[in-house]
Amino acid sequence: MGFIEFSHGKFPVPAPAALEILKEYSLPWQTGPAEGELLTPTGAALLAHFVNEKGICPVMKAQTIGYGAGRRDLHVPNVLRIIKGEMDDALISDKIEMLETNVDDVTGQVLGNLIEELMNAGARDVSIIPATMKKGRSGHIIQVIAKPEDSPGLARKIIEETGSLGVRIIPIKHRLIAQREMSKVTITLNGKEFKITVKVARDLRGVLLNISAEFDDCKRVSRESGIPVRDVIRIAEEKARA
């Protein structure tokens, strides 16, 4: 907070150049605990380049600590501290957004098609929840998990497909996900071999968390072999775990 004087006169902080950088890169900011310029244009540019998220410090093992002291005396420490460390977490941190809207005049066929359209457009997951809307009307809550860069296109798709007048974007959330890889296993049923795709989830230390057989493959094999699909799933997952 306060003002700064430079060649063009006296201006409130953030200085015009710093404020333009904050605006251009959508960096959140607020007034500081001391009068004067706490964020220079150079500092804003460094944040814009290096920082990809804000929030509490994650669980980590500190490896290197650095301090940089400013020349001005403030009633708070005029020091920048940087901590370099290793995330003490065996799961992957993933940044997502939640898109949400309510609809009350959309058929089940349209909603079913919407799920397919959104997944094809980059949605990570789609949920449609029955709900009672205003005036007692039956409706649905559409929730979409998306990467932030995909949100505008997915929001437009929801509006186009459902006629919704607006889509809420819940502020960035974080989720922890396992490291996933796809592989194929070969199983033998009634003397015939079949290939099935399985999804294997591990943490970053390589510990096996889960194995999931692709349902479409299992359904195809069940149809061709005559073996119930739940048995095909079990056999494929046991083969992948072996």
C-alpha positions in Angstrom: 0.0 0.0 0.0 1.1 3.6 -0.3 2.6 5.4 -3.2 5.8 5.4 -5.3 7.5 8.3 -7.2 9.3 7.8 -10.5 9.8 9.7 -13.7 6.1 10.0 -14.5 5.2 11.3 -11.0 3.5 9.8 -8.0 1.5 6.7 -8.4 -0.2 4.2 -6.0 1.3 0.8 -5.6 1.5 -1.6 -7.3 3.4 0.5 -9.8 1.8 0.6 -13.3 4.3 -1.8 -14.8 3.9 -4.3 -12.0 0.1 -4.0 -12.1 0.1 -4.7 -15.9 2.1 -7.9 -15.3 -0.3 -9.0 -12.5 -3.2 -8.4 -14.9 -1.7 -10.1 -17.9 -0.9 -13.3 -16.0 -3.9 -13.3 -13.7 -1.8 -13.3 -10.6 -3.8 -12.7 -7.4 -2.5 -9.8 -5.2 -3.5 -7.8 -2.1 -2.3 -4.8 -0.2 0.8 -5.5 2.0 1.7 -5.1 5.6 3.8 -1.9 5.1 3.7 1.4 3.3 5.7 1.4 0.1 6.5 -0.8 -2.9 6.9 -4.4 -1.8 6.4 -5.8 -5.3 8.5 -4.3 -8.1 7.9 -5.0 -11.8 11.0 -7.3 -11.8 9.5 -9.3 -8.9 6.1 -9.5 -10.6 7.9 -10.8 -13.8 9.8 -13.4 -11.8 6.5 -14.6 -10.2 4.8 -14.7 -13.6 7.6 -16.9 -15.0 8.2 -19.3 -12.1 5.0 -19.6 -10.1 2.2 -21.9 -11.3 0.0 -22.0 -8.2 -0.5 -20.4 -4.9 -1.5 -21.7 -1.5 -0.1 -23.4 1.6 3.4 -24.9 1.4 3.0 -28.6 0.5 4.5 -31.4 2.5 8.1 -31.5 1.6 11.7 -32.3 2.6 13.7 -29.1 2.6 17.0 -29.4 0.8 18.2 -25.8 0.2 17.2 -22.5 1.9 18.1 -19.1 0.6 17.5 -15.6 2.0 17.6 -12.2 0.3 17.5 -9.0 2.4 16.2 -5.6 1.2 17.8 -2.3 2.1 14.7 -0.6 3.5 13.7 -0.9 7.2 10.1 -2.0 7.6 8.1 -3.1 10.7 8.1 -6.6 9.1 11.2 -8.5 8.0 12.2 -7.1 4.6 13.4 -10.6 3.5 12.6 -13.0 0.7 13.0 -16.6 1.6 13.1 -19.4 -1.0 13.0 -23.1 0.0 14.0 -25.8 -2.5 12.8 -29.3 -1.5 11.5 -32.6 -2.5 7.8 -33.3 -2.3 7.3 -35.9 0.5 4.4 -37.6 -1.3 4.1 -40.7 -3.3 1.2 -39.4 -5.3 1.1 -36.9 -8.2 -0.3 -33.4 -7.5 -2.8 -32.5 -10.2 -4.5 -29.1 -10.7 -8.1 -29.1 -11.7 -11.3 -27.1 -11.8 -14.9 -28.1 -11.2 -17.5 -26.9 -13.7 -21.1 -27.0 -12.5 -24.6 -26.0 -13.7 -28.2 -26.8 -12.9 -30.7 -27.8 -15.6 -34.4 -28.7 -15.3 -35.7 -29.2 -18.9 -33.1 -31.5 -20.5 -34.0 -35.1 -21.5 -32.0 -38.1 -20.5 -31.0 -38.7 -24.1 -29.4 -35.2 -24.3 -27.7 -35.7 -21.0 -26.3 -39.1 -22.1 -24.9 -37.5 -25.3 -23.5 -34.6 -23.3 -21.3 -36.9 -21.2 -19.8 -38.4 -24.4 -19.3 -34.9 -25.9 -17.6 -33.6 -22.8 -15.3 -36.6 -22.4 -14.3 -36.3 -26.1 -13.6 -32.5 -25.6 -11.1 -33.2 -22.8 -13.1 -33.5 -19.5 -11.5 -35.7 -16.9 -14.8 -36.9 -15.5 -18.5 -36.0 -15.8 -21.2 -36.6 -13.2 -24.9 -35.9 -13.6 -26.9 -35.8 -10.3 -30.7 -35.9 -10.0 -32.0 -32.9 -8.1 -35.1 -31.0 -7.1 -35.0 -27.5 -8.4 -36.9 -24.3 -7.6 -40.7 -24.6 -7.6 -40.4 -28.4 -7.1 -39.3 -29.1 -10.6 -37.1 -32.2 -11.2 -33.8 -31.4 -12.7 -30.1 -32.3 -12.7 -26.8 -31.0 -11.5 -24.0 -31.4 -14.1 -20.5 -31.5 -12.6 -17.4 -31.7 -14.8 -13.8 -32.2 -13.6 -11.4 -30.4 -16.0 -7.9 -29.0 -16.4 -8.0 -25.2 -16.1 -7.0 -24.7 -19.7 -9.9 -26.8 -20.9 -12.6 -25.1 -18.8 -13.7 -22.4 -21.3 -14.3 -24.8 -24.2 -16.1 -27.3 -21.9 -18.3 -24.6 -20.4 -19.3 -23.5 -23.9 -20.1 -27.1 -24.9 -22.4 -27.4 -21.8 -24.3 -24.2 -22.7 -24.6 -25.3 -26.4 -25.9 -28.8 -25.6 -28.2 -28.0 -22.7 -29.3 -24.4 -23.2 -28.0 -23.5 -19.7 -27.5 -19.8 -19.3 -24.4 -20.1 -17.2 -21.7 -22.4 -15.8 -20.1 -22.0 -12.4 -16.3 -22.6 -12.3 -15.4 -23.5 -8.7 -11.9 -22.1 -7.9 -8.9 -24.3 -8.5 -8.8 -27.4 -6.4 -6.0 -30.0 -6.1 -6.3 -33.7 -6.2 -3.7 -36.4 -5.6 -3.6 -39.0 -8.3 -1.7 -42.2 -8.9 0.7 -42.7 -11.7 -1.2 -44.7 -14.3 0.0 -46.9 -17.2 -1.8 -49.0 -19.7 -0.7 -52.6 -20.6 -2.2 -55.7 -22.2 -2.6 -59.2 -20.7 -3.4 -62.4 -22.6 -5.9 -64.8 -21.0 -7.0 -68.2 -22.1 -10.7 -69.1 -22.0 -12.2 -72.3 -23.4 -8.9 -73.0 -25.2 -8.8 -69.6 -26.9 -6.5 -66.7 -26.2 -7.8 -63.1 -25.8 -6.0 -59.8 -25.2 -7.4 -57.4 -22.6 -6.2 -53.9 -21.8 -5.6 -53.2 -18.1 -4.9 -49.9 -16.3 -2.2 -50.2 -13.6 -1.9 -47.6 -10.9 1.2 -47.1 -8.9 2.6 -44.4 -6.6 5.8 -42.6 -7.4 7.8 -45.2 -5.5 6.5 -47.9 -7.7 4.1 -49.5 -5.2 1.1 -51.1 -6.8 -2.1 -49.4 -5.8 -4.8 -50.9 -8.2 -5.3 -52.9 -11.3 -8.4 -52.3 -13.4 -9.4 -54.2 -16.6 -10.9 -52.2 -19.4 -14.6 -53.0 -19.4 -15.2 -52.7 -23.1 -12.5 -55.3 -23.7 -13.9 -57.6 -21.1 -17.4 -57.2 -22.5 -16.1 -58.2 -26.0 -14.3 -61.2 -24.6 -17.3 -62.2 -22.6 -19.5 -62.1 -25.8 -17.0 -64.1 -27.8 -16.2 -66.7 -25.1 -19.5 -67.1 -23.4 -17.9 -66.5 -20.0 -19.7 -64.0 -17.7 -18.1 -60.5 -17.9 -17.5 -60.3 -14.1 -15.4 -63.5 -14.4 -13.5 -62.1 -17.4 -12.7 -59.0 -15.4 -11.5 -61.1 -12.4 -9.3 -63.4 -14.5 -7.7 -60.4 -16.4 -6.9 -58.5 -13.2 -5.5 -61.6 -11.6 -3.3 -62.2 -14.6 -2.0 -58.6 -14.6 -1.3 -58.8 -10.8 0.7 -62.1 -11.2 
